[in-house]
Amino acid sequence: MNAHSDTGTVIEADTLAVTVGPDGDCALLLPEDQDLSEAAMALVAVFMRLESDPEFVAEQREWLSARSN
């Protein structure tokens, strides 16, 4: 169960999370000493590529835009 406060949300220690602050600063929070699931590994790979590949970001925006119309 998540705990909430005026300063944020506490997530379980075995949970992976991607955060994006109001300034666009991103962080990837990984559980300690735990093997990651396939879904978690996919999110890590996408996150890393988003941080290093502007063409990939543009492709993903185009893909998303095409589906939201």
Backbone as a ProteinNet text record, in pm:
[ID]
protein_1_A
[PRIMARY]
MNAHSDTGTVIEADTLAVTVGPDGDCALLLPEDQDLSEAAMALVAVFMRLESDPEFVAEQREWLSARSN
[TERTIARY]
85.5	0	89.8	56	133.2	96.8	195.8	174.6	188.2	99.5	100.9	126	190.2	212.5	212.4	232	239.3	361.6	460.6	584.1	594.3	498.3	504.5	443.4	480	429.9	546.1	527.7	627.9	590.9	688.3	661.8	731.8	682.9	741	885.9	971.4	1114	1140.9	1046.5	1067	998.8	968.3	896.4	989.4	975.7	1046.7	958.6	1018.8	940.9	1021.1	950	1006.4	937.7	1017.1	960.2	1003.1	914.4	944.2	898.9	993.8	963.1	903.2	855.8	794.3	889	1019.9	1117.6	1158.7	1097	1128.6	1242.6	1301	1410.5	1355.5	1420.1	1373	1463.4	1403.9	1480.2	1421	1506.9	1466.1	1501.9	1400.7	1420.5	1409	1518.2	1522.7	1524.3	1457.8	1464.1	1605.5	1646.5	1779.4	1779.7	1889.2	1912.9	1796.1	1745.3	1631.5	1644.3	1614.6	1610.1	1488.5	1505.7	1395.3	1313.1	1183.6	1094.2	1119.2	1062.7	1075.3	1017.6	903.7	841	931.6	992.1	1081.9	1205.1	1259.9	1376.4	1342.3	1223	1180.4	1171.2	1115.4	1107	1245.6	1337.2	1473.4	1537	1519.7	1577.7	1519.5	1388.1	1324.3	1372.7	1378.4	1424.3	1566	1654.7	1792.8	1801	1720.9	1722	1663.5	1561.2	1504.2	1607.3	1693.8	1795.5	1910	1927.1	2046.3	2020.5	1894.7	1866.6	1751.7	1782.1	1677.1	1589.8	1646.9	1568	1462.3	1499.8	1404.5	1289.9	1322.5	1219.7	1124	1176.8	1092.4	1003.7	1058.9	980.4	866.4	894.4	791.4	681.6	718.4	617.7	528.5	588.8	511.1	417.8	468.6	388.5	270.2	294	187.7	86.4	135.3	46.5	-43.8	9	-70.6	-182.9	-164.2	-264.9	-365.4	-334.4	-426.4	-520.8	-511.7	-604.4	-724.5
-117.5	0	123.3	222.7	345.8	439.1	504.3	606	742.6	833	966.9	1070.8	1180.2	1291.5	1420.4	1531.6	1660	1669.5	1584.7	1591.1	1483.5	1392.1	1291.6	1159.3	1057.7	922.8	829.9	741.8	641.4	515	459.8	335.9	220.7	100.8	-18.9	-33.5	-89.8	-103.7	-194.7	-285	-377	-329.6	-200.1	-142.4	-59.4	-72.8	11.4	131.3	249.9	369.3	461.6	525.4	632	759.8	861.1	988.2	1098.9	1195.2	1313.4	1433.7	1519.8	1637.9	1748.6	1854.5	1965.6	2031.8	2019.4	2078.5	1982.7	1863.5	1763.8	1671.9	1691.8	1607.1	1467.9	1364.7	1226.9	1147.8	1049.7	958.1	818.9	721.1	581.2	522.9	480.2	424.1	272.5	204.4	58.6	-7.2	-122.3	-196.2	-249.7	-255.3	-306.1	-458.2	-516.7	-661	-746.8	-719	-795.6	-810.8	-930	-949.9	-876.4	-811	-736.3	-825.7	-802.6	-875.4	-829.7	-901.6	-862.9	-722.9	-694.4	-563	-453.2	-479.5	-381.5	-360.9	-467.2	-455.6	-374.3	-394.6	-317.8	-168.8	-136.4	3.9	65.5	-9	40.2	68.7	-23.2	-4.8	118.4	135.5	251.8	379.6	380.3	497.8	536.1	437.7	465.7	520.9	466.1	514.6	655.1	684.5	819.2	922.2	882.5	972.9	995.9	906.6	914.3	922.2	911.4	901.4	994.2	1118.7	1214.5	1167.8	1090.7	1038.7	939.7	858.1	764	839.1	947.8	1029.3	1084.9	1136.5	1191.3	1082.5	964.1	852	815.6	813.4	777.1	882.6	1009.1	1115.8	1101.8	1075	1055.1	935.6	825.8	705.2	733.7	803.8	835.8	932	1030	1127.9	1060.1	966.7	896.1	813.5	769.3	686.4	767.2	891.9	970.5	1056	1044.1	1117	1033.5
0	0	0	-80.9	-88	26.3	81.4	184.5	118.9	151.6	92.7	201.4	162.1	253.7	173.2	240	171	80.9	105	26.6	-80	-88.8	-194.4	-155.5	-232.1	-213.5	-184.1	-89	-56.4	-132.7	-207.2	-279.9	-208.3	-233.8	-173.8	-219.4	-134.1	-163.1	-283.2	-314.8	-426.1	-555	-562.6	-675.9	-762.5	-895	-989.3	-1020.3	-1028.4	-1060.3	-1150.8	-1241.2	-1322.5	-1277.3	-1245.9	-1203	-1298.8	-1316.5	-1396.1	-1314.9	-1280.6	-1201.8	-1286.9	-1223.7	-1295.5	-1395.1	-1370.2	-1460.9	-1572.9	-1577.1	-1679	-1641.8	-1524.2	-1477.7	-1447.2	-1502.6	-1488.3	-1394.9	-1328.2	-1243	-1255.9	-1249.4	-1251.3	-1115.4	-1041.2	-907.9	-917.4	-887.8	-901	-764.1	-752.2	-625.6	-605	-480.1	-448.1	-439.4	-483.6	-466.4	-511.8	-632	-681.9	-832.9	-882.7	-1027	-1081.6	-1196.2	-1255.5	-1347.1	-1349.1	-1438.4	-1582.3	-1677.5	-1818.6	-1842.5	-1780.4	-1796.9	-1740.3	-1624.4	-1564.2	-1651.4	-1705.7	-1793.3	-1918	-1972.1	-2089.4	-2055.3	-1938.7	-1897.1	-1877.2	-1819.6	-1801.2	-1937.3	-2032.1	-2165.3	-2234.3	-2226.8	-2288.3	-2220.5	-2088.9	-2015	-2057.2	-2063.7	-2101.1	-2243.2	-2332.2	-2470.7	-2479.1	-2401.6	-2399.9	-2356.3	-2264.6	-2213.2	-2311.4	-2410.2	-2494.3	-2644.3	-2687.2	-2830.9	-2871	-2910.9	-2947	-3064.2	-3156	-3268.5	-3218.6	-3121.2	-3062.1	-2995.4	-2924.7	-2859.6	-2964.2	-3073.9	-3180.8	-3240.8	-3262.3	-3315.7	-3221.6	-3091.5	-2994.5	-2987.8	-2997.6	-3000	-3122.5	-3237.9	-3360.6	-3346.3	-3292	-3272.3	-3181.9	-3072.2	-2977.6	-3039.4	-3109	-3173.4	-3276.6	-3350.1	-3451.5	-3389.5	-3266.5	-3200.1	-3119.8	-3090.7	-3010.1	-3094.5	-3224	-3312.7	-3348.6
[MASK]
+++++++++++++++++++++++++++++++++++++++++++++++++++++++++++++++++++++

